[in-house]
Amino acid sequence: MKSDIEIAQASKLDKITSIAKKLDIPESSLEPFGHYKAKISMDYINSLSDRPDGKLILVTAISPTPAGEGKTTTSVGLGDALNYIGKKALVTIREPSLGPVFGMKGGAAGGGMAQVVPMEDINLHFTGDFNAIQLANNLLAAMLDNHIHHGNQLQIDLRRVTWKRVLDMNDRALRNTVCSLGSVGNGFPREDGFDIVVASEIMAIFCLATSLNDLKEKLGKIVVAYTRKKEPILAKQLNAHGAMTVLLKNAVMPNLVQTLENNPAMIHGGPFANIAHGCNSVIATKSSLKLADYVVTEAGFGADLGAEKFLDIKCRKANLTPSVVVLVATIRALKYHGGCDLENLNKESCEYLKKGLVNLERHVNNLKNHYGLPVVVGINGFTFDTDKEREILKQKSTELGVPIISSTHWADGGKGAKELAETVVDTIDNAKNNFKLLYEDEMDLWSKMETVATKIYGASGISASSAIKKQIEELQKSGYGSYPVCVAKTQYSFSTDPSLRGAPTDHIIPIREVRLAAGAEFIVMVCGDIMTMPGLPKTPAAEKIDLDDNGNIIGLF
């Protein structure tokens, strides 16, 4: 069996100019990066404003498991399938981070016969967007320390510097550091640390901005430190936001690539979903809706994290309404949620499957009842799925009142997801869509967090130390109470304990840390044990990645 990279390298790619023609994008509006990828100019993006919007299809998933679900693979396969049945469709997804690529999770370009290509480029440096975000973030950090070194006119309290440097790599040694050691000329020593690029507030701002001017304005609002009187210091007070915008000027243009079936795909931005809001850029999504009749996008990790943030943060701020949600699962993953051991997932086990369906059921109910959205369940099919197991899914489909469709897009590409595509189109055309947000802007921050915990996670409540409660109250009083909350927690469970499978109830969600993202305009609630700078596993994927004697990349999934 060929690996993903072998399949991708054997594919025949069309020139990016030909892909652009399928969306009626003129060659003059492209800024090519070689033959097979290009950026779309902002002048052209801005010219689309008067066009009607297509239908937005949100792909999310059950709670992730080591068995894998294939959310990006399904997104790509569904996009190909929509084109296969004669629809003008565009896949619009996130860029991968190098941290997971060289770590444990792998890439984010799909798999099998449902991939976006050129796969190696997309999973590695791509068009340099993440590097630009890294540089903008670290420029702000450098200008902050430089201001302190040259007199500190803003009276910044060195104990209250909140802005961290970032690196697009998993490196646990950089989580907590000390900077400015050495001579007087090196500045004032203080505690510091690094986050991964996808956890940077600049990544969040980049993906929520609607234009360059909007990007610059949001960058200027970033709170980087506080004075001894606890007054916030903003990036614009350091005169950093202009230069930061310059570094991001080209990155803000969406990236155009293609699928293995030579259908257009847009890939842009990529905040993590367990420590940020987990969606591709608003610019890419909104421009895609002007270019195609159907746009397939995805939200990171399970629906409790990715979809919740997509809906309560991205849709709230960008005024977007999904036409349907596709909830991805595998029979293997459902059996894992039912308690099955990893080594036995390929064996028929109806009892484990029935038990594991509680995870699927809660996600479906959340999307249908709390957000009012029509749902289609997409089962990423495996050859060892049995007829008895599929029959259980049919019974659950009737019980839940949602279609459950098994597809073989990993093996067969677009035609393997034909039924899923037809069901999605039918659902868009005929199902009721009563989309609503989970909470209103006017609700206070504590109540917003409590609402997410009790309604989406099935928790009995939330908890926090007196210091955290005071911090939340101060944010409320300081004018940030209208912001949505962005929950940082484990992706593996509805609780904050990653070992709790299925659909745990009546647990408490502990708020360990609160971060103000004033530029992105949301409040990060860090719950449980979650890292904003991941580490590499014992055997990182990087150990298998290499070049062969002909200079071809090998070992990349």
C-alpha positions as CSV (number, residue, x, y, z in Angstrom):
1,M,0.0,0.0,0.0
2,K,1.4,3.4,-1.0
3,S,2.0,6.1,1.7
4,D,0.3,9.5,1.4
5,I,3.4,11.1,0.2
6,E,3.9,8.4,-2.5
7,I,0.4,8.9,-3.7
8,A,0.9,12.7,-3.8
9,Q,4.2,12.5,-5.6
10,A,2.7,10.1,-8.2
11,S,-0.2,12.5,-9.0
12,K,-0.4,14.7,-12.1
13,L,-0.8,18.3,-11.1
14,D,-2.3,21.0,-13.2
15,K,-0.6,24.4,-13.4
16,I,-2.0,26.8,-10.9
17,T,-3.1,29.1,-13.6
18,S,-5.4,26.3,-14.9
19,I,-6.8,25.7,-11.4
20,A,-7.5,29.5,-11.1
21,K,-9.5,29.5,-14.3
22,K,-11.9,27.0,-12.8
23,L,-12.8,29.8,-10.3
24,D,-12.6,32.5,-13.0
25,I,-9.6,34.1,-11.4
26,P,-7.5,35.9,-14.0
27,E,-3.8,35.1,-14.2
28,S,-3.0,38.7,-13.5
29,S,-4.5,38.4,-10.0
30,L,-2.2,35.5,-9.0
31,E,1.2,35.7,-7.4
32,P,2.7,32.3,-8.1
33,F,5.0,30.3,-5.9
34,G,6.4,28.0,-8.5
35,H,4.0,26.1,-10.9
36,Y,1.5,24.6,-8.4
37,K,0.7,27.2,-5.7
38,A,-0.1,30.9,-5.7
39,K,-1.4,33.7,-3.6
40,I,-4.5,35.6,-4.8
41,S,-4.1,39.4,-4.7
42,M,-6.1,41.4,-2.3
43,D,-7.2,43.8,-5.0
44,Y,-9.0,40.8,-6.7
45,I,-10.3,39.6,-3.3
46,N,-11.8,43.1,-2.7
47,S,-13.4,43.2,-6.1
48,L,-15.6,40.2,-5.2
49,S,-17.6,42.0,-2.5
50,D,-20.8,42.5,-4.7
51,R,-21.1,38.8,-5.6
52,P,-23.6,36.5,-3.9
53,D,-22.4,34.0,-1.3
54,G,-22.3,30.3,-1.9
55,K,-23.3,27.7,0.7
56,L,-20.9,27.1,3.7
57,I,-20.4,23.5,4.7
58,L,-18.6,23.1,8.1
59,V,-16.8,19.8,8.7
60,T,-16.1,18.9,12.3
61,A,-15.7,15.6,14.2
62,I,-16.3,13.5,17.2
63,S,-13.8,13.8,20.1
64,P,-10.4,12.8,18.6
65,T,-8.9,9.3,19.4
66,P,-5.6,7.5,18.7
67,A,-7.7,5.6,16.1
68,G,-8.0,8.7,13.9
69,E,-11.1,10.2,12.4
70,G,-9.9,11.8,9.1
71,K,-11.5,15.2,9.3
72,T,-9.3,16.9,6.7
73,T,-9.4,13.8,4.5
74,T,-13.2,14.0,4.6
75,S,-13.2,17.7,3.9
76,V,-11.0,17.2,0.8
77,G,-13.0,14.1,-0.3
78,L,-16.3,15.9,0.1
79,G,-15.0,18.8,-1.9
80,D,-14.0,16.5,-4.7
81,A,-17.3,14.6,-4.5
82,L,-19.3,17.8,-4.8
83,N,-17.3,18.6,-8.0
84,Y,-17.8,15.0,-9.1
85,I,-21.6,15.4,-9.0
86,G,-21.4,18.6,-11.0
87,K,-21.3,21.3,-8.4
88,K,-18.9,24.2,-8.3
89,A,-17.2,23.5,-5.0
90,L,-14.1,24.8,-3.2
91,V,-12.2,23.3,-0.3
92,T,-11.0,26.0,2.2
93,I,-8.9,24.7,5.1
94,R,-6.1,25.6,7.5
95,E,-2.3,25.5,7.0
96,P,-0.4,22.8,8.9
97,S,2.0,23.7,11.7
98,L,5.6,22.4,11.5
99,G,5.3,21.4,15.2
100,P,2.9,18.5,14.6
101,V,4.4,17.7,11.3
102,F,7.8,16.9,12.9
103,G,6.1,15.7,16.2
104,M,3.3,13.2,16.6
105,K,0.1,14.4,14.9
106,G,1.4,14.5,11.4
107,G,0.4,16.9,8.6
108,A,-2.9,18.4,7.6
109,A,-3.2,17.9,3.9
110,G,-5.6,14.9,4.0
111,G,-4.7,11.4,3.1
112,G,-5.0,8.6,0.6
113,M,-6.8,9.7,-2.5
114,A,-8.3,12.7,-0.8
115,Q,-5.4,15.1,-0.4
116,V,-4.4,18.7,-1.2
117,V,-1.2,19.0,-3.2
118,P,1.7,19.7,-3.5
119,M,1.6,17.9,-0.2
120,E,5.2,18.3,0.7
121,D,5.1,22.1,0.3
122,I,1.8,22.5,2.1
123,N,3.1,20.5,5.1
124,L,6.5,22.2,5.2
125,H,7.3,25.9,4.5
126,F,4.4,26.4,2.0
127,T,4.3,30.2,1.1
128,G,5.9,31.5,4.3
129,D,2.8,32.7,6.1
130,F,3.7,31.1,9.4
131,N,7.2,32.5,9.2
132,A,5.8,36.0,8.6
133,I,3.5,35.6,11.7
134,Q,6.5,34.3,13.7
135,L,8.6,37.4,12.7
136,A,5.8,39.9,13.4
137,N,5.2,38.3,16.8
138,N,8.9,38.4,17.7
139,L,9.4,41.9,16.3
140,L,6.8,43.1,18.9
141,A,8.7,41.2,21.6
142,A,12.0,42.8,20.5
143,M,10.5,46.3,20.5
144,L,9.0,45.7,23.9
145,D,12.4,44.7,25.4
146,N,14.1,47.5,23.5
147,H,11.7,50.1,25.0
148,I,12.4,48.9,28.5
149,H,16.2,49.0,27.8
150,H,16.1,52.6,26.5
151,G,14.5,54.2,29.5
152,N,11.1,52.6,29.8
153,Q,9.1,55.8,29.3
154,L,5.8,53.8,29.5
155,Q,6.7,52.6,33.0
156,I,6.3,49.0,32.1
157,D,6.4,46.7,35.1
158,L,8.9,43.9,34.2
159,R,6.9,41.5,36.4
160,R,3.8,42.1,34.3
161,V,5.2,41.5,30.8
162,T,2.6,39.2,29.1
163,W,3.9,39.0,25.5
164,K,5.8,35.8,24.6
165,R,8.1,35.0,21.7
166,V,7.0,32.2,19.4
167,L,8.5,29.4,17.3
168,D,6.8,27.1,14.8
169,M,8.3,24.0,16.4
170,N,7.5,21.7,19.4
171,D,10.3,22.6,21.9
172,R,9.5,22.0,25.5
173,A,12.8,23.5,26.6
174,L,11.5,27.0,25.6
175,R,8.3,26.9,27.6
176,N,9.9,28.9,30.5
177,T,13.1,30.9,29.9
178,V,15.0,33.9,31.2
179,C,16.0,36.6,28.8
180,S,18.5,39.5,28.7
181,L,21.2,37.8,30.8
182,G,24.8,39.0,30.5
183,S,26.1,42.6,30.3
184,V,24.2,45.8,30.9
185,G,23.9,46.3,27.2
186,N,21.7,43.2,26.9
187,G,18.8,44.8,28.8
188,F,17.1,43.9,32.1
189,P,16.8,40.2,32.9
190,R,13.3,38.8,33.4
191,E,11.4,35.6,33.1
192,D,10.1,34.9,29.6
193,G,9.0,31.9,27.5
194,F,7.9,30.7,24.0
195,D,4.6,29.6,22.6
196,I,4.2,27.7,19.3
197,V,3.3,30.0,16.4
198,V,-0.2,28.7,16.1
199,A,-0.9,29.8,19.7
200,S,0.2,33.4,19.0
201,E,-2.4,36.0,19.3
202,I,-1.1,37.3,16.0
203,M,-2.2,34.0,14.3
204,A,-5.7,34.5,15.8
205,I,-5.8,38.2,14.6
206,F,-4.5,37.1,11.2
207,C,-7.3,34.7,10.8
208,L,-10.1,37.0,12.1
209,A,-9.0,40.2,10.2
210,T,-11.1,41.2,7.2
211,S,-8.5,43.5,5.5
212,L,-5.0,44.9,5.9
213,N,-6.4,48.0,7.6
214,D,-8.4,45.8,10.0
215,L,-5.4,43.7,10.6
216,K,-3.3,46.8,11.5
217,E,-6.0,48.1,13.8
218,K,-6.3,44.8,15.6
219,L,-2.5,44.4,16.0
220,G,-2.4,47.8,17.6
221,K,-4.8,46.7,20.3
222,I,-2.6,43.8,21.5
223,V,-1.9,44.1,25.3
224,V,1.8,43.3,25.8
225,A,2.4,44.3,29.4
226,Y,1.1,46.3,32.3
227,T,2.4,49.2,34.4
228,R,2.8,49.0,38.2
229,K,-0.7,50.6,38.4
230,K,-1.9,47.7,36.3
231,E,-2.6,49.9,33.3
232,P,-2.4,48.0,30.0
233,I,0.4,48.7,27.5
234,L,-0.7,48.3,23.8
235,A,1.4,47.4,20.8
236,K,0.4,50.7,19.2
237,Q,2.0,52.6,22.2
238,L,5.3,50.9,21.1
239,N,4.7,52.0,17.5
240,A,5.1,48.4,16.5
241,H,1.8,47.7,14.7
242,G,2.8,49.4,11.4
243,A,6.0,47.4,10.9
244,M,4.2,44.2,12.0
245,T,1.5,44.8,9.3
246,V,4.3,45.3,6.7
247,L,5.7,41.8,7.6
248,L,2.2,40.4,7.1
249,K,1.3,42.3,4.0
250,N,1.9,39.4,1.6
251,A,0.9,36.6,4.0
252,V,-2.6,38.0,4.3
253,M,-3.3,37.0,0.7
254,P,-5.0,33.5,0.6
255,N,-3.2,30.6,-0.9
256,L,-4.6,28.7,-3.9
257,V,-3.6,25.0,-4.5
258,Q,-5.5,21.9,-5.8
259,T,-6.7,18.5,-4.8
260,L,-5.4,15.2,-6.3
261,E,-8.4,15.4,-8.6
262,N,-7.3,18.9,-9.8
263,N,-10.1,20.7,-8.1
264,P,-9.3,24.1,-6.5
265,A,-8.5,24.4,-2.8
266,M,-7.7,27.4,-0.6
267,I,-5.4,27.0,2.4
268,H,-4.8,30.0,4.7
269,G,-4.0,30.5,8.4
270,G,-4.0,27.9,11.1
271,P,-4.5,28.5,14.8
272,F,-4.7,25.4,17.0
273,A,-8.2,24.5,18.1
274,N,-7.3,23.4,21.7
275,I,-5.4,26.6,22.5
276,A,-6.9,29.0,20.0
277,H,-10.0,29.2,17.8
278,G,-8.9,26.6,15.2
279,C,-10.2,28.0,11.9
280,N,-8.7,29.1,8.6
281,S,-8.8,32.9,7.9
282,V,-12.0,34.9,7.5
283,I,-10.5,36.4,4.3
284,A,-10.1,32.9,2.8
285,T,-13.6,31.8,3.9
286,K,-15.4,34.9,2.7
287,S,-13.6,35.1,-0.6
288,S,-14.2,31.4,-1.2
289,L,-18.0,32.0,-0.7
290,K,-17.8,34.5,-3.5
291,L,-15.9,32.2,-5.9
292,A,-17.9,28.9,-5.5
293,D,-21.4,27.7,-5.0
294,Y,-20.3,25.3,-2.2
295,V,-17.4,25.9,0.2
296,V,-16.2,23.1,2.4
297,T,-14.3,24.3,5.4
298,E,-13.3,22.6,8.7
299,A,-12.9,23.4,12.4
300,G,-10.1,21.8,14.4
301,F,-10.5,18.8,16.6
302,G,-13.9,17.7,18.0
303,A,-17.1,19.7,17.6
304,D,-16.9,20.7,21.3
305,L,-13.7,22.7,20.6
306,G,-13.4,23.4,16.9
307,A,-17.1,23.8,15.9
308,E,-17.9,25.7,19.1
309,K,-15.2,28.2,18.4
310,F,-16.0,28.4,14.7
311,L,-19.6,29.2,15.5
312,D,-19.2,31.3,18.7
313,I,-16.1,33.2,17.6
314,K,-15.6,33.2,13.9
315,C,-19.2,33.2,12.8
316,R,-20.0,35.8,15.4
317,K,-17.3,38.2,14.3
318,A,-17.5,37.5,10.5
319,N,-21.3,37.3,10.3
320,L,-21.2,33.8,8.8
321,T,-23.9,31.1,8.8
322,P,-23.1,27.5,8.0
323,S,-25.7,25.8,5.7
324,V,-24.9,22.4,7.2
325,V,-22.5,20.6,9.5
326,V,-20.8,17.4,8.6
327,L,-19.7,15.5,11.7
328,V,-16.9,13.0,10.9
329,A,-16.4,9.7,12.7
330,T,-15.0,6.3,12.1
331,I,-16.4,3.0,13.5
332,R,-13.0,2.4,14.9
333,A,-13.0,5.7,16.8
334,L,-16.5,5.1,18.1
335,K,-15.5,1.7,19.4
336,Y,-12.5,3.3,21.2
337,H,-15.0,5.7,22.9
338,G,-16.9,2.7,24.0
339,G,-13.9,1.3,25.8
340,C,-12.3,-0.9,23.2
341,D,-8.5,-1.3,23.3
342,L,-6.5,0.0,20.4
343,E,-5.2,-3.4,19.3
344,N,-8.8,-4.7,19.0
345,L,-10.3,-1.9,17.0
346,N,-10.2,-3.8,13.7
347,K,-12.3,-6.6,15.1
348,E,-16.0,-6.5,15.0
349,S,-17.4,-5.3,18.3
350,C,-21.0,-4.2,18.3
351,E,-21.1,-3.7,22.1
352,Y,-18.2,-1.3,22.1
353,L,-19.7,0.5,19.1
354,K,-23.1,0.9,20.9
355,K,-21.4,2.3,24.0
356,G,-19.2,4.7,22.0
357,L,-22.1,6.2,20.1
358,V,-22.8,8.4,23.2
359,N,-19.9,10.6,22.0
360,L,-21.4,11.0,18.6
361,E,-24.8,11.6,20.0
362,R,-23.7,14.4,22.3
363,H,-22.0,16.2,19.4
364,V,-25.0,15.8,17.2
365,N,-27.3,17.1,19.9
366,N,-25.1,20.1,20.6
367,L,-25.0,21.1,16.9
368,K,-28.7,20.5,16.4
369,N,-30.2,21.8,19.7
370,H,-27.8,24.4,20.9
371,Y,-26.9,25.9,17.5
372,G,-30.0,25.0,15.4
373,L,-27.9,23.6,12.5
374,P,-28.7,20.7,10.2
375,V,-26.3,17.8,10.7
376,V,-25.0,15.0,8.4
377,V,-22.7,12.4,10.0
378,G,-19.9,11.3,7.6
379,I,-18.4,7.9,8.5
380,N,-14.8,7.6,7.1
381,G,-15.1,4.0,6.0
382,F,-12.5,1.2,6.5
383,T,-12.4,-2.2,4.8
384,F,-12.8,-4.0,8.2
385,D,-16.1,-2.2,9.1
386,T,-18.7,-4.9,9.2
387,D,-22.3,-5.1,8.0
388,K,-23.5,-5.6,11.6
389,E,-21.7,-2.5,12.7
390,R,-23.1,-0.5,9.8
391,E,-26.6,-1.7,10.7
392,I,-26.1,-0.2,14.2
393,L,-25.3,3.1,12.6
394,K,-28.4,3.0,10.5
395,Q,-30.5,2.4,13.7
396,K,-28.7,5.4,15.3
397,S,-29.4,7.5,12.3
398,T,-33.2,7.0,12.7
399,E,-33.0,7.6,16.4
400,L,-31.0,10.9,16.0
401,G,-32.9,12.0,13.0
402,V,-29.8,12.7,11.0
403,P,-28.3,11.0,8.0
404,I,-25.3,8.8,8.7
405,I,-23.4,8.1,5.5
406,S,-20.3,5.9,5.0
407,S,-17.8,7.0,2.4
408,T,-14.6,5.6,0.9
409,H,-12.9,8.8,-0.3
410,W,-9.6,7.7,1.3
411,A,-9.4,4.8,-1.2
412,D,-11.6,6.1,-4.0
413,G,-11.4,9.9,-4.0
414,G,-14.4,12.0,-4.8
415,K,-16.5,9.2,-6.2
416,G,-16.2,7.4,-2.9
417,A,-18.0,10.2,-1.2
418,K,-20.7,10.7,-3.9
419,E,-23.5,9.7,-1.5
420,L,-22.2,12.0,1.2
421,A,-22.1,14.9,-1.3
422,E,-25.6,14.2,-2.5
423,T,-26.9,14.0,1.1
424,V,-25.2,17.2,2.0
425,V,-26.7,19.1,-1.0
426,D,-30.2,17.6,-0.2
427,T,-29.9,18.6,3.5
428,I,-28.9,22.2,2.5
429,D,-31.9,22.4,0.2
430,N,-34.5,20.8,2.5
431,A,-33.5,20.8,6.2
432,K,-34.4,23.6,8.5
433,N,-31.6,25.9,9.5
434,N,-32.3,27.9,12.7
435,F,-28.7,28.9,13.4
436,K,-28.1,30.7,16.7
437,L,-25.1,31.5,18.8
438,L,-24.7,29.7,22.1
439,Y,-24.6,32.9,24.1
440,E,-25.1,36.7,23.6
441,D,-22.4,39.3,23.8
442,E,-24.1,40.9,26.8
443,M,-23.7,37.9,29.0
444,D,-20.8,38.3,31.5
445,L,-17.6,36.3,31.0
446,W,-18.1,33.9,33.9
447,S,-21.6,33.0,32.6
448,K,-20.3,32.5,29.0
449,M,-17.7,30.1,30.3
450,E,-20.3,28.3,32.4
451,T,-22.7,28.1,29.4
452,V,-20.0,26.4,27.2
453,A,-19.1,24.0,30.0
454,T,-22.6,22.9,31.0
455,K,-24.3,23.0,27.5
456,I,-21.5,21.7,25.3
457,Y,-19.2,19.7,27.6
458,G,-22.0,18.2,29.8
459,A,-20.3,19.6,32.9
460,S,-22.1,20.4,36.2
461,G,-20.2,23.7,36.5
462,I,-16.9,25.5,36.4
463,S,-14.4,26.4,39.1
464,A,-11.5,28.8,39.6
465,S,-9.3,30.1,42.4
466,S,-10.1,33.4,44.0
467,A,-7.2,35.0,42.0
468,I,-8.6,33.8,38.7
469,K,-12.1,34.9,39.6
470,K,-10.7,38.4,40.5
471,Q,-8.9,38.5,37.1
472,I,-12.1,37.6,35.3
473,E,-14.0,40.3,37.2
474,E,-11.3,42.9,36.4
475,L,-11.5,42.0,32.7
476,Q,-15.3,42.4,32.9
477,K,-14.9,45.9,34.5
478,S,-12.2,47.0,32.0
479,G,-14.6,46.7,29.1
480,Y,-13.7,43.2,27.8
481,G,-16.9,41.6,29.0
482,S,-18.6,41.6,25.6
483,Y,-15.8,39.4,24.2
484,P,-16.5,35.7,23.5
485,V,-14.5,33.1,25.4
486,C,-12.0,30.8,23.8
487,V,-11.5,27.7,25.8
488,A,-8.1,26.0,25.9
489,K,-8.5,22.4,27.0
490,T,-7.7,18.8,26.0
491,Q,-9.2,17.8,22.7
492,Y,-9.6,14.1,23.7
493,S,-12.5,14.5,26.1
494,F,-15.6,16.6,26.9
495,S,-13.9,16.9,30.3
496,T,-10.4,18.2,31.1
497,D,-9.2,14.7,31.7
498,P,-8.0,13.2,28.4
499,S,-8.5,9.7,29.6
500,L,-12.3,10.1,30.0
501,R,-13.8,8.7,26.8
502,G,-17.4,8.7,25.6
503,A,-19.6,11.5,27.0
504,P,-18.7,12.1,30.6
505,T,-21.3,14.2,32.6
506,D,-21.4,16.2,35.9
507,H,-17.7,16.9,35.9
508,I,-16.3,20.3,36.8
509,I,-14.3,22.4,34.4
510,P,-11.4,24.1,36.3
511,I,-10.2,27.4,34.9
512,R,-6.4,27.4,35.6
513,E,-5.4,30.6,33.7
514,V,-7.0,33.5,31.9
515,R,-5.4,35.3,29.0
516,L,-6.6,38.5,27.4
517,A,-6.4,38.5,23.6
518,A,-7.4,42.2,23.1
519,G,-6.4,42.3,19.5
520,A,-8.3,39.2,18.5
521,E,-11.1,40.3,20.8
522,F,-11.6,37.2,22.8
523,I,-10.8,35.9,26.3
524,V,-8.7,32.6,26.5
525,M,-9.8,30.4,29.4
526,V,-7.1,27.8,30.0
527,C,-8.7,24.8,31.6
528,G,-6.9,21.8,32.9
529,D,-3.4,20.8,31.9
530,I,-2.9,22.3,28.5
531,M,0.4,23.5,26.9
532,T,0.8,26.5,24.6
533,M,4.2,25.1,23.6
534,P,3.9,21.4,23.0
535,G,6.9,19.0,23.2
536,L,8.1,16.3,20.9
537,P,7.1,12.7,21.6
538,K,9.6,10.0,22.5
539,T,9.9,9.0,18.8
540,P,9.1,12.2,16.8
541,A,8.0,11.9,13.2
542,A,11.1,13.9,12.2
543,E,13.2,10.8,12.7
544,K,11.6,9.2,9.6
545,I,11.7,12.3,7.3
546,D,14.6,12.4,4.9
547,L,15.7,12.9,1.3
548,D,16.5,10.0,-1.0
549,D,19.4,9.9,-3.4
550,N,17.4,11.8,-6.0
551,G,16.5,14.6,-3.6
552,N,12.9,13.5,-3.1
553,I,11.3,13.9,0.3
554,I,10.6,10.5,2.0
555,G,8.9,9.5,5.3
556,L,6.5,12.5,5.3
557,F,3.4,10.4,6.2
